[in-house]
């Protein structure tokens, strides 16, 4: 719903209204925390903030949101590019896609949350992006209430928490290159199965340019 509005001069408030409205129209609930939206320099923030802006001709828009139904959540994260992508945007997207694929490979029943983080870190560090990544790359989701849709299990270094069947796990690849002012994110929610992680979104994790 929000994607159709993402263009030059679009207002962030209108985009948020369309996204939340689609959830209500589908019988869903308020999420347990605010949707994250930020464009321009704020695309690197990856946190909720007050204030809205209109999109520039060439811009970057970071979004983190969740569908919520009976308080169960399925989150996604994307950086949408408005206008002409820069070479750096394309480089960082390829890195995020590689890191997410590496995480999927470790998101197996019997592996640990730390194993998934290590896959993320190895993939990004191999591309000389360690200074632009975070020290966590996702967490478990569930039926949650304010102020957060996060469960306690997180993907961070050396976390021994085991991955069990039927967990709902959100993996987010976040790169904030403050040296060039470039943001890129890629996040999906999965259900763990004996055959491997199953992506809940019907949308493949491709680069979105409007």
C-alpha positions as CSV (number, residue, x, y, z in Angstrom):
1,X,0.0,0.0,0.0
2,X,2.7,2.5,0.9
3,X,4.9,1.5,-2.1
4,X,2.5,3.0,-4.6
5,X,3.0,6.4,-2.9
6,X,6.8,6.4,-2.8
7,X,7.9,9.0,-5.3
8,X,9.4,12.5,-5.6
9,X,7.6,14.9,-3.3
10,X,5.7,12.1,-1.5
11,X,5.1,12.8,2.2
12,X,6.4,10.3,4.8
13,X,3.1,10.7,6.7
14,X,1.0,9.6,3.8
15,X,3.2,6.6,3.3
16,X,2.8,5.6,7.0
17,X,-0.9,6.1,6.9
18,X,-1.3,3.9,3.8
19,X,0.8,1.1,5.4
20,X,-1.0,1.1,8.8
21,X,-4.4,1.5,7.0
22,X,-3.8,-1.6,5.0
23,X,-3.2,-3.6,8.2
24,X,-6.4,-2.3,9.7
25,X,-8.3,-3.0,6.5
26,X,-7.1,-6.6,6.6
27,X,-8.4,-7.1,10.1
28,X,-5.1,-6.5,11.9
29,X,-4.0,-4.7,15.0
30,X,-1.7,-1.8,16.0
31,X,1.8,-3.2,16.2
32,X,3.6,-3.4,19.5
33,X,6.0,-0.6,18.5
34,X,6.0,2.2,16.0
35,X,6.8,1.7,12.3
36,X,10.3,3.1,11.6
37,X,10.5,5.5,8.7
38,X,13.4,7.8,7.7
39,X,14.5,9.3,4.5
40,X,17.6,11.3,3.4
41,X,20.1,11.4,6.3
42,X,17.5,9.9,8.6
43,X,17.5,6.7,6.5
44,X,20.6,5.7,8.4
45,X,19.0,6.2,11.8
46,X,16.9,2.9,11.8
47,X,14.9,4.1,14.8
48,X,11.6,5.8,15.1
49,X,11.7,9.6,15.3
50,X,9.3,12.5,15.4
51,X,8.8,14.7,12.3
52,X,8.1,14.0,8.6
53,X,9.7,15.1,5.4
54,X,8.9,15.0,1.7
55,X,11.0,12.7,-0.5
56,X,13.6,14.3,-2.8
57,X,14.0,13.5,-6.5
58,X,16.9,11.2,-5.6
59,X,16.4,9.8,-2.1
60,X,16.6,6.8,0.2
61,X,13.8,5.7,2.4
62,X,14.3,3.1,5.2
63,X,11.2,1.4,6.5
64,X,10.8,-1.3,9.3
65,X,7.2,-2.4,9.9
66,X,5.2,-5.4,10.9
67,X,1.9,-7.0,10.0
68,X,0.1,-7.6,13.3
69,X,-2.9,-10.0,13.7
70,X,-4.2,-10.9,17.2
71,X,-1.0,-9.4,18.4
72,X,1.2,-11.8,16.4
73,X,3.8,-10.0,14.4
74,X,5.7,-10.6,11.1
75,X,8.2,-7.8,10.5
76,X,10.0,-6.7,7.3
77,X,12.7,-4.1,6.6
78,X,13.7,-2.4,3.4
79,X,15.5,0.7,2.1
80,X,13.6,1.9,-1.0
81,X,15.5,4.1,-3.5
82,X,13.8,7.0,-5.1
83,X,15.1,8.1,-8.5
84,X,18.6,7.0,-9.6
85,X,20.4,4.6,-7.3
86,X,24.0,5.3,-6.6
87,X,26.8,2.8,-7.1
88,X,27.2,2.6,-3.3
89,X,23.5,1.8,-2.8
90,X,23.9,-1.1,-5.3
91,X,27.1,-2.3,-3.6
92,X,25.5,-2.3,-0.1
93,X,22.3,-4.0,-1.4
94,X,24.4,-6.9,-2.8
95,X,26.2,-7.1,0.5
96,X,22.9,-7.2,2.5
97,X,21.5,-9.9,0.1
98,X,24.6,-12.1,0.6
99,X,24.5,-11.7,4.3
100,X,20.8,-12.5,4.5
101,X,21.4,-15.7,2.4
102,X,24.2,-16.6,4.8
103,X,21.9,-16.2,7.7
104,X,19.3,-18.4,6.1
105,X,21.9,-21.1,5.7
106,X,22.5,-21.1,9.5
107,X,18.8,-20.6,10.5
108,X,18.4,-24.3,11.0
109,X,16.9,-26.3,13.9
110,X,19.7,-27.2,16.2
111,X,21.9,-24.3,15.3
112,X,22.3,-21.4,17.7
113,X,21.3,-17.7,17.5
114,X,25.0,-16.9,17.7
115,X,25.6,-19.1,14.6
116,X,23.2,-16.9,12.6
117,X,24.9,-13.7,13.8
118,X,28.3,-15.1,12.9
119,X,27.2,-15.8,9.3
120,X,26.0,-12.2,9.0
121,X,29.3,-10.8,10.4
122,X,31.5,-13.1,8.2
123,X,29.6,-12.1,5.0
124,X,29.8,-8.4,5.7
125,X,33.3,-8.3,7.1
126,X,34.5,-10.1,4.0
127,X,33.3,-7.1,2.0
128,X,35.1,-4.6,4.4
129,X,31.8,-3.5,5.9
130,X,32.4,-4.3,9.6
131,X,32.4,-0.6,10.5
132,X,29.0,0.0,8.9
133,X,27.1,-3.0,10.3
134,X,25.5,-3.6,13.7
135,X,26.4,-6.0,16.5
136,X,23.0,-7.8,16.3
137,X,21.0,-8.8,13.2
138,X,17.6,-9.9,14.4
139,X,15.4,-11.6,17.0
140,X,12.4,-13.7,17.7
141,X,8.9,-12.5,17.2
142,X,5.6,-13.4,18.9
143,X,2.3,-12.3,20.3
144,X,3.6,-9.1,21.9
145,X,2.2,-5.9,23.4
146,X,3.7,-2.4,23.6
147,X,6.4,-1.2,23.8
148,X,8.1,-3.8,21.6
149,X,7.3,-6.6,19.2
150,X,10.7,-8.3,20.1
151,X,11.0,-11.5,22.0
152,X,14.1,-12.0,24.2
153,X,16.0,-14.3,21.8
154,X,18.4,-12.3,19.6
155,X,21.0,-12.9,16.9
156,X,24.3,-11.6,18.5
157,X,27.8,-13.0,18.9
158,X,28.2,-16.1,21.0
159,X,24.5,-16.4,21.9
160,X,24.1,-20.1,22.7
161,X,20.3,-20.0,22.5
162,X,19.2,-22.9,20.3
163,X,17.0,-22.6,17.3
164,X,13.9,-24.8,17.8
165,X,11.2,-25.8,15.4
166,X,8.3,-23.4,14.7
167,X,10.1,-20.3,15.9
168,X,9.2,-17.0,14.2
169,X,12.5,-15.2,13.5
170,X,13.2,-11.8,12.0
171,X,16.6,-11.3,10.4
172,X,17.6,-7.8,9.5
173,X,20.7,-6.7,7.5
174,X,21.5,-3.1,8.3
175,X,24.3,-1.1,6.8
176,X,24.7,2.6,7.6
177,X,27.6,4.1,5.7
178,X,28.0,7.5,7.5
179,X,31.1,8.3,5.4
180,X,29.0,8.5,2.2
181,X,25.6,9.1,3.8
182,X,24.3,5.8,2.3
183,X,21.8,3.5,3.9
184,X,20.8,0.0,3.0
185,X,18.6,-2.5,4.9
186,X,17.1,-5.9,4.1
187,X,14.9,-7.8,6.6
188,X,12.5,-10.8,6.4
189,X,10.6,-12.9,8.9
190,X,10.8,-16.7,8.8
191,X,9.3,-19.7,10.5
192,X,11.8,-22.4,11.3
193,X,11.0,-26.0,10.1
194,X,12.9,-29.2,10.0
195,X,13.6,-28.5,6.3
196,X,14.9,-25.1,7.0
197,X,13.6,-21.5,7.3
198,X,10.3,-20.6,5.5
199,X,10.0,-17.0,4.5
200,X,6.6,-15.6,5.5
201,X,6.5,-12.8,2.9
202,X,5.4,-13.5,-0.7
203,X,7.9,-10.9,-1.8
204,X,11.5,-11.8,-2.7
205,X,14.2,-9.6,-1.1
206,X,15.0,-7.6,-4.2
207,X,16.3,-4.0,-4.5
208,X,13.3,-1.6,-4.8
209,X,13.7,1.5,-6.9
210,X,10.8,3.9,-7.5
